[in-house]
Structure formats: structure tokens, C-alpha cells
Amino acid sequence: MTTHANEVENWLSAFELKLSHEHRQRGLMLVISGPSGGGKDTIAALLDEEDPYISRCITATTRGMRAGEEDGVDYYFMDKDDFLAKRSQNYFLETNDFVGNWYGIPRGPVEEKLSKGIDVLFVIDWNGARKLSKAMPDDVVKVFLLPPSMKELEKRLRKRGTETDDVIKRRLEQGKVDISHYHEYDYVVVNDDLGSVLRRMNRILRAERLRRHRQPWLDGFVNNLLK
């Protein structure tokens, strides 16, 4: 794509975004999934940084706070008894017990952002994506990131320099399981080039933001047209 074409696309995207939010667009829940090392966090961080109408989801957890973490910024840190009590009260959209600690997505903050036209960004696995789709079927948009090859995926995992050969092997095996669920997603993007992936993600957002059911202002607008 030429530089001029990129500039035009960026201008159109910004114009459509401004227009839709001026007309009280409802936000969407953007789920990004993929195998470990597939680039999920990198893409999510860039979208969160560049788009004023995207907010990354903050998860609640019962694990202890680590050095440098802040309550309400990194996680909502909760007592286990309080977490389980809220879980029974339908406080969470989805929950997961991982190595003795509970994690969950509070329903209230997500629904508040959606009503204000803010898109909420989730980086979760296929199991969590299933639960969110069941809880909020009209709001969830799911994107699965595929690696260009398993060899490239292994290369990216090794490039981290933080894991042993055994851990990398387990992550690759789990990655195959994750990839087998790609058909459950609305969109599938091969993460072969960062710039290209970001353009494709922005096109997905542009299309999904313009869906009729996310434009609650339309009923009043059309009624006025027909008077």
C-alpha cells in the first residue's frame, strides 16, 4: 500500500470513528487470542496506545500484589472469600481458577465503558472467549492471531530468552491446541508483519463499529427522516 493510500485510510478511519462516537455509538468487546508467542500482547498494547476509544480490560484476581503493581491499574486485587461471594452473585462475566488463584472479569466496568462508546480489549484464550461470547453475544468480536509457521512461533518464543527448552516445548504443544480452535473466531489474522496486522485490525474495528446494532441513535434519526 502506498504512503498516500495509507494517509487516506487513516483519515477515513479517524473521521468515521469521530462521527460514530458523536452519534453515541455503543462500544464493542474486542477479544484477541492466539498461541503463546503469537504477538497478542504486542498488538493489544499498540491498539490501546493509538486508539482513544479502546480501553484494555482490567481483570480481578485473588493472587497477591507484586512489586510495582497498582490496584485498579494492573488488576483489581480481591480477597478470595470476597471473590467467591461475588462470583455467586453474577458479578463476573467469566472466571478462571489458575494454579490456586482466581481470575475474573468484572461485569460492571465493562458494561459502563460499552455504554459510553468505549471498546474494551481482552487478551484471553479460546476458553475465556467462549465464556464472554455466551455472556455478551451481541458485543463480542473475536480475532485469532495465527503465526506464519510453527517454526517462526518457536523462534519468537526462544527470542524472549526467559524460558527453558522444556517450557518452550510445552508452550508449542499448547499452541497447537489453541490454534485448533481458530474456527470459533469471527476473524483470523496471520501475524506475518506488524504494520500489516495493525492495518487489518483497524479495518476490523472500523467495520464492526459501523454495524447497525451498535448505532442506537439510528432509530431516532430514521424516525425524523420519515416524519
Secondary structure, DSSP 8 states (H G I E B T S, - for coil): --HHHHHHHHHHHHHHHHHHHHTT----EEEEE--TTSSHHHHHHHHHHH-TTEEE---EE-S---TT--BTTTBEE--HHHHHHHHHTT-EEEEEEETTEEEEEEHHHHHHHHHTT-EEEEE--HHHHHHHHHHSTTTEEEEEEE-S-HHHHHHHHHHH--S-HHHHHHHHHHHHHHHTTGGGSSEEEE-S-HHHHHHHHHHHHHHHHT-GGG-TTHHHHHHHHH-
